[in-house]
Amino acid sequence: MPKCLTLSLTKLELECNTLVSTKTATTKNSIILPATPTSLRKNGIISEKYNTIRNKIINAKTTASGYNTKLRPYQDYALNFLLQPELKCKAIFDEQRLGKTPTTITYLKITNQNALIVTPKSLLYQWKTEYNEWYDNNVIVIDGNISKRQRLYTKINKSTSVLISYDTLKQDVDTLEKYTKYFNVIVIDEAHRIRNIKNSRKTQPKTVTALLSISNKIEKRIALTGTPAANQSDEIYGILKFLFPDIFASYYYFRDMYFYTDDIYTSRSTITKCNGIFRPGMKHELLEFLELISIQRKRKEVMKWLPKYDIQKVKLEFNKMQLEAYDSIKQYYEYKDIICMSDLEQLTCLRQITNCPKVLNIDDLGSKFTFIDNYIKDYPEESIIVVSNFTKPLHILKEIYPNSKLIIGETSSKDRESIKKAFQNKSINLIFANIAVIKEGFTLDTADTIIFIDSSYIYTDNIQCMDRLVPVSIERVHEKTQKILLLLLENSIDEYVYDMVYIKKATSTDIINNYKKYIAERK
C-alpha cells in the first residue's frame, strides 16, 4: 500500500477550493481518496466550509424538497437529495419497490434535463410508462433491429430523453457517442450489473467498457439499485467507478486500500483476490463516503403499510406481425387460415395473439415472449414463475427452456410435489404453470418474481395464484422483495380484461357479455 495518500476534493465536485494546498496536491503516482472527514483528518485539514456542504447534502435526505409533487414523503426526501447542486453524481440505493424510478423522473422534470437512461432490456417499457406518467415529455426507446435503431437515433435532440438497454448500448456505443452532447444526465438502473469492473479494458465485460465510454462524456450521473454490493463489499467499486471515474481510477488500488486479500495458488500462477474483510478503520471511511454520495432506505422501514406483495403492470407494444394479425381478427374475424365463427371465438383468439401468436400457428412468438426471454436473461439469479390461463403458451415456453418445469392439469400429484420441493430448495429456478392448477396447494415462497402472461377471468383465482409467493413463516416476511408482473399489450384486449377483472371485479359472464360493446367502441 502506498505510503503517501493524497486527496482531491475538487474531484468530488465540491466547491471547497480553499482546501487545495500543498498537502492535497495530486501527483501522477498518488492515489485519489474519497473526500471524507476521516481522510481530511489524515491530511491534517480542518475546513468549516467542507463540513457545511457535507452536512447540507446529508440533511437533505430527511428534508422535504419544497416542490408540490405526487411523491410519497420518503421519495420527496430522495428527490431533495438529488436536487443538491454541490454534488453532481449520486446514487439511490433504496430497496426494491420503494419508487426510485418516479423519484428520478421527477428530478429530471423539475430540473428540465434530458437524460440517457440505461436499463435491463426487460425494463425498457416499464420505464417508458413511468416516464410518461411522471414527466410528460418526449422519450425515445432505442429498441428493435439495426435499421430501426438508426432511424430512432436521428430523432434525438435537445428536447428528448432516451431509454436504452445495456445490451443495445454495447452494440451501438459508437453511434450513441455522437449524441451524448444532448444529455445532461445519465441514469443507470439495476446499477449492480456493472460490478464486474476491473482495471483492464481487456478483462472487463464489453458492456461495462461501453457504458463507461458513454458516461464519461456526460457530466451528471445517477446510479439506481437496491443491491449495491450483492455478495461482497468490494462489488460497490463498479458503481463508484461509474459515478467518480477520476477518483476510483483503479480497482486494485481500491481493493488493496480498503480490504485484505488472499493469494490463491494455481499450477501456473498466483491469483490475489479480495476476501471481503476491511482493513482497520477503512470500513468506517468508506461508509462516510457512501453517506455523502448516496441514500439508502429499507422497505420495512418506510412502507410498513404495504400489502404482502406488489403488483406491477408491464405495458408492452405489439410487434409488427402480431399487430397485423390482431387488427385483422378484430376487424374481419379472420386472418389467413384463422376464422372466428362467434364473438367468443374472436375474444379467445385476440387473447391468444396478445399472448403468443405461435399458438395459432402464426410464425411469431410475440412481444410477451420477448419480454419473458429478456427478463430471464437479465435476472439469471432469480427464481421465476410464469403463469397463464392457457396451456399452449406454457408448452411452447417449456420447449424454449428445457431446464424448466411445467405444472399443468396433466402434471401428476407426485410430479407437482417433486417440482415444488426442487423449486423451494433452489434446485430449479424456472416454472411455467397454469393459473387454475397452481392457485391451490402450492407453497412457492422462495420465488423472486411471478409473471402473468395473461389473467384468469376469475379475480380470486389470480389472487390465489399470487398468494403462492407469500412466506409461510414470519421470519421470512422481510427476507426479500417479491415482484408480480402483469404483462399487458397496449391498446389491446389485455387492457379490457385487466379493467374488468382487477378494477371492476366482474364475473366471467359479464366480461364475455360486455366484450362486444368494448370492440364496437374501438372500431
N, C-alpha and C positions, 0 to 999 in steps of 0.2 A: 504494500500500500504506500503511495507516495507520501513523503514527509511534509510537503508544502500543500496545504489545502486552501484554495483561494475562492473568492466569492464575487459574483457579479449580480447585483440587484437589478440592474437595467435589463438583464435577460429575462427577469420575471415581469417586465413591463411596468414595474412600479416606479413612479416618479420620485425617486429618492436620490437625486443627483448629488446631494450634499455628502452622501456616503462614499462616493467614488474617491479613493485615496490610494496612496502607495500600497497600503495594506490589502486593498481589494483589486489592484491592477491584475489583469489576466495576462498570462504568457502562453506561448504555444505548448508548453509542457505541463500546464496546470489543469486541474480538474475544476469544473464549474459546479458548485454545490447549490442546492435549493436555498433560497433566502429564508431562513428560519431564525427564530430567536436564539436557538442553540448555536447555529453556525455564526451568528453575529457575535455572540459571546466568545466563541473560539477565536475570532479575529479581533477581539478587544474593542468592538464597536458598540456604542450606545447611541440610539437615534430616536428621539421623540416622534419625528415625522414618520419614520418607518412604523412605529408602534401605533400611531394614529390611523395610518392607512390600513394596516393589518386588522386592527380592531373594527374599523368601519366595514370592511369586507365580511368579516366573520359575523358581526352583529346583524348584517343584512339578512342572514339566513333565518332569523327569528323576528323579522320586522316586515310589516305589510308594505307592499310596493307603492301604494297610493293610487294605483290605477283601478278603474272600475272594470273588472273582468269577471268572467264566469268561473274562474278557477276556485278550487277549494282553498281554505286558508294556508295549509302547508304547501300547496302548489304555488300560491302567491308569494310565499317566503322564498321559494326556489327561484321564482321569477325575479324578485328583488335582488337576489344574489347574482343572477345573470346580468342584471342591469348595471352592476357596479363597473364603471368605466376604467378604473385603475388597473384591472386585471382583464386582459383581452381573451385569455384562453382558460376555460373552466370545464369542470366535469360534474355531472349529476349521477350519483351512484345510488339513488333511491331504489328500493327493492321493486321487483316486477309488479306492474299493475298499479303503481302509485301515480301514474299520469305524467311521466317525463315528456311524452310527445306533445300534449296540449300546452304544457309549460313552455317548451322550446318554441313552438309555433307562435304562441302569444308574444314571446320575447321578440321574435322576428317581426311581428306585426307592429308592436309598439315602437320599435326602433327603425321600422321601414327598411329592412335589409333583405337582400336576395341571398339565398343560401344554396349551397350544394349539399344535399342530404344523401348520405350513403347508408344503405340498409341491406340486410339479407334480402334476397330476391323474393322470398315469400311474404315479406312485409311491405313491399312497394305500394300496393294498392290500399293497404290499411293506412299507410302514411298519407296517401293521396286523399282518402276520405277524411281523415283528421285535419289535413291541411285546408281542405275546402270548408270544413266546419268552423275552424278556429281563425282562419285568415283568408278572407275572400279575395284571393289574389291569384295571379297566373302561376301555375306549377306544371312543369313538363316531366312526364315519366319516360325516361330513356329505357326502352324495352323493345323486344322484337328482333327481327333479323337485321343484318348489317345495313341493308339499303334503307329500311325503315328508320333505324337509329341515325343514319346520316342525315335523313330529312329532318328528324327531330332536332338535331344539333343546330341546324340553320335557324331554328325558331328562338334560340336563346338570345336574350338581350338584357338591357339594364332593368327591365321590369318583370323578370321571370326568376323563379327558383326552379331547381332541378332535383328530381329524385332518381337515383341510380343504384343498382345493386353492386356489391363488392366484385362479383364476377365480371359484370359488364364494364366496370371501371378498369379492371385489369386488362380487358380486351381492347378498350378504347382509350387508353391513357394518353396516347399521342394526340388523338383528336380532341379529347377533353381539355388538354393543357392549353389549347388555343382559346378556350372560353373562360378560363379562370379569372380573367380581368372583370367579368361581370358579377362575381360573387364577393360579398363582404364577409361571409361566414361559411365555414364547412362544418357540418354536423355528422358525426358517425354514430349510428345506432348499433346496439349489441357490440360495443367497443372492445369487449374482451376477446373478440375474434382476432385482434392483432397482437395477442400476447406472445406470439412466436417470433418477435423481433430479436435478432442478434446483431452482431457488429458488422457482419459481412453481407453485402448485397448478393453474393453468390449463394449464401446458405439460407437467407430468409425467403419466405414464400413470395412469389411474384405479385400476389395481391397486396401484400404489405409494401413492397417496393413501389408499386404503382400508387398506392394511397399516399405514401409519404412524399412522393414526387409531386402529386397534386396539392396536398395540404400545405407544403412549404411555400406555395405561391399565394396562399390566402391568409390574410393577417389574423383573423379571429377564428378560433377553433373550439368546438364543444364536443365532448365525449359523453355518451349516454350508455350506461349499463347497470344492471343490478348486481353483477358479479365481477367486480374489477380484478379480482385475483381468485379464480375458482378453486385452484388446488394448492398453490404455494405463493408466498408473499412476493417473490421476485417477478411474478407474472404481471404485476402492476406496471412494470417497466414499459411495456408496449404502449400503454395509454399515455404515460408520461412523455415518451418519445414523440408521440403524435402531437401532444399539447405544447411541449417545450423542447424542440429538437436540438437547440443550441446548448441547453443545459444538460440534457441527457443524450449526449453525443455517442456514448459507448455503453453497451450493456455490460461489458466485462468490468469496466470501472465501477459501474453502479453495483454490480454483484459483489465485487471484492470489497467495496467500501462498506456496504450495509450487511453483508451476510458472510457466514462461514461457508467453506466449501469442502467437498470431499474429492479425493483423487480416486478414479476408477481405472484400474489397470487392465489392459487387454493384451493380447499376444503381440499387437503391432504398436500400440501407443498408450499414453496415459491421458484420460479424459477428466477434466476438472468440472465438477457440477455443483451448483448451489444446493445446499441441504436445507434451506429454509429457516435456519437458525440465525437470528440477528446478532451482530457484534454488539458489545456493550454500549448502551446509550443510543444506538443507531435506530432502533425501532421508534423511540420517542421522537427523534429528529425527523424521521420520515412521516410520522403521524402529524407533526407540526406543519409540515409542508402540505400534506393532504387536507389538513384543517383549513388551510388558506385557499386552496385551489378547487375544492370540491364540496359538495353537500351530499349527505347520506342519511336516509331515514328508513326504518324498518316498517313494514306493512302493519305489524301488530301494534306498533306504537301510535300510528296516526289514522288507522282505518279499522278500529275495533268493531265498528258497527257493520262491517261488510258481511254479506252472506257467505255461505260455505264455499262458493266458487263464483267466478266471474264469467259472464257470457259476453263474447265479443262477436259482433257481426263483421265478417270479412267480405267486402264488396269487390267483386271481380268483373272484368269485362269479357264479353264474348270474343272468341277468335273468329276469323273470317268465315270459315266453313260452318262453324257452329251457328253463327248468326244467320247465314243463308238458309240453313235447314230449319231453324226456329221460325224465321219470318214466313217461310213457305207453308209450314204446318199451321201456323197461326192464322194465315190469310186464306189458304186454299184447302186446308185439311189433308194435304199430301205433299210428299217430297220424294222425287224419284220413285222407288218401289214401295214407299211407305204411304198407306192410305188409311185415314181415320174415318170410321163409319159413324161416330157419335161424338158429342161434346166430351163425354167421359174419356173416350179413347184419345181425343185431342189433348185433354188435360194431362193424361198419363204420358203421352208422347212428348209433350213440351217439357215435362219434368225430367224425362229420361235424356232429352237433348241437353238440358242445362247440366245434368249430372255427368253424362258420358255418352256422346253421340255413337260411340262404337257399339253400345248396347243394341242399337237399331241398325247395325251393320253399315254405319257411316264410317268411313276411314279417317277417324279423328277421335282423339281422347278427350278433347275439350279443356277449357280453362281451369276447371276444378282439379282435374288430374295433374295439370301442370303445377298448380299451387301445391298440391299434396307432395308431388315429387320434389319440388324446391324446398318445402318445409322439412321433409325427411333428410335431405342433403344438408340443409342449413343447421339442423339440430340433431346430429348423429348420436349425441349423448342422451337424448330424451327418450322416455318410454311413451309411445304414442298409440292411441286407439282411434281408428277411423270407422265411423258408423254410417249406415244408410238405411232407409226404409225399404230399399230394393236390394235384391240379392245379386243380380247380374253384375253391377259395377264392382261388387266385392270380389267376385270370381276373377274379373279382369285384373284388379289390383293384386290379387294373390299370384297370378301368373307373372306380373311385373316384378314382384318382390317375393321370390321363392322361399326366403328365410322367415317370412311372416307366418302368422297363424290365422285361420279362418274360423269364425264362430257363426254358424247359420243354423237353420232348423234341422238340417241333416246331421249336424255335429252331435255325436253320441254324448251321453252324460259323462262317461268315463273320459272322453277326449276333452270335454269342456273343463272338467276338474283339473286335468293334466295341464291344459293351456293356462288356466287361472294360476296354478301354483308356479309354473315356469315364468309367467309374467310378474308375479309378486316377488319372486326371488331373483329377478333380473336376468334369467337365463335367455329370455326373449324380450324384445322391446317394441314389437310392432304387431298389432292385432287389427284385423278387419272384421267387423261384426254387424249383424243385423239388429236394428233397434229393438224389434219385438222379442228377440231372443236374449239379448244382453241386459235388458232392463230389469230383470229379476234374477236373484240367486247368484249374482257375481259381486265379489269384492275386488276391485282393481285399483285400490287407493295408492298404489305406487306409480300410477300414471302421471306424467307431467302434462299431457295435452290430450284432449279428445276433440276430434274434428268431425263435424256433421256435414257430410256431403249434401244431405237434404234432411228434412224433418218428417216425423210421423204427423198425420192429421190429428192425432190424439195428443193433446198438450201434456197430460200426465205421463204418457209413455216416454216423451222426450225428457221430462224432468226426472223420471225414474232412471233413465239411462245416464243422465248427468250425475245422479246420486251414487253411481258406481265409483266415482272418484273420491267420495267423502271418506276421510280417515275414520277407522273404526275405534281408534284409541285416542284419548285426549292428549297423550304425549306427542302425537304426530300431527296435531291440528295445525301448528305453525311451522312444521318441518320445511315446507316449501310452498311456493305459489303455483297453483294449478290453473291451466287455461282451458276454456271451452270455446272453440271456434265454429261459428255457423257460416258456411260458405253460401254466398248469395250472388247470383249474376244480376248486375244492374239492369233495370228495365225489363225484367223477365217475370215469369210465373213464380219464381222464388220469393219475390217481394210480396206478392199477393198471399202466398201460403204463410210467410212469416207473420204478416199483419193479422191474418185470420187465426193462426194458431197461438202466437205468443202475445199479441196485443188484445184481440177480441176474445180469445179462448173459445172460438166457435166449435160446433160439433162437426164431425165428418160430413154429415148430410148438408149442413149449412155451407160448408166450404165448396162442395160439389154444386149445390144449387145456385150459389152466388157467382160461380165461376163464369157462366155465360155473360152475365152483366159486366163483369170485370173485363173480359175480352172485347165486348162491344164498345166499351168506353175508350179502348185504346186503339181501335181501328180507325 
